[in-house]
């Protein structure tokens, strides 16, 4: 990765011509974007339901009805229950390499009894769209499809091809994007990729303050803990209860703090974020970006889950189960621990730390092995263009590179040699993240604003050569 001074220079570079300001979505465009989002939310695309082929085909049908040649709209069945769509808007200059645009159709489960609304019906209420997938990531998929339809209706043709890939298993195995890259590389090969599933606009007191561009992401890994005993009658308790053994191990993991480490992207994030903050927070951001970082600033920033996740590897218990009867000593207790490992840190060292914390009485297994991927250094072409498009829509908002603390399909794309940047452009409060949780929602205006931003951004990128 480039040194920090180089990254800052690239972030501040002004190389591309300005992009003309775009008007907001017309009523017809809003209706189209709304109807596509509703259609996607109301197709249950959890892994257990297995309906991503239906969702992929529904989006393919929309594109073909809009005038796309059937040969440029492909639906792949990765398995009978996992479907992926790849669509291509043909450019006018075959010498230019394409742009790849990413979103995913699958969602995590949601139980009606846990929500205040029906998770499988798009509901507009109090300025929000509610429904599973509204923020992760059906708003992104709907945005891409709506804009392709809009381009087709307008008769607009880019200079370079624009490829859209809607994958079907980002929340589980990630086999969709990996399979496309390995078996159908010619369909998705691109100069760079833009991902709707990462990055975004940070709201503070309801106002946009930062446009975050994901340039790297943490490494995902799952580990299983298990303790066993011969069990017996609950009236005769004895030492070695597996529930207590697992609980003690989880307590040690909960209280352990992995060491902080800042790479170039995270250091740039804090340096640029300090410019829009004030007081102690701004001072701490500057101090933590120094080499070495200030220990007091580290401690204060680590108190925030958002900043703590940027600073260090995290491991957290996510599931637990134990016992077989209310009146019996447990014979077995299990727990799952999910880790998000900093790029460049040793996954083997993280596993060794967990084994040590778990103790000799607990068996640790790797449930989902870590799969690392490179970063995508922010370039003048990417950041400069994003700054101009963002400035037209949100004047004064700074563009800042970030590390995604979650996991996305972008990791596989980067690993395949295609630089990938997360630019969802959806505005949200980092302290009210509902993706994967109850009452998931996206702001109505935030969704329409992001759709318009992508419309303008794709036009801005579609005729540019890398480095021009």
Secondary structure, DSSP 8 states (H G I E B T S, - for coil): ---HHHHHHHHH---S----------HHHHHHHHHHHHHHHTS---TTTT-HHHHHHHHHHHHHHHT--GGGEEEEEEETTEEEEEEEE--S-TTS--EEEEEE-------GGGSSS-TTS-EEETTEEESTTTTTTHHHHHHHHHHHHHHHHHT---SS-EEEEEES-TTTT-HHHHHHHHH-HHHH--SEEEETTS-EEEEETTEEEEEEEEEEE-EEEEEEEEEE---EETTS--S--HHHHHHHHHHHHHH----B---HHHHHHHHHHHTT--HHHHHHHHHHTSSS--HHHHHHHHTSHHHHHHHB-EEEEEEEEE-S-TTEE-SEEEEEEEEEE-TTS-HHHHHHHHHHHH-TTSEEEEEE-----------HHHHHHHHHHHHHHSTT-EEEEEEESS--THHHHHHTT-EEEE----EE-TT---TTSTT-EEEHHHHHHHHHHHHHHHHHHTT--TT-
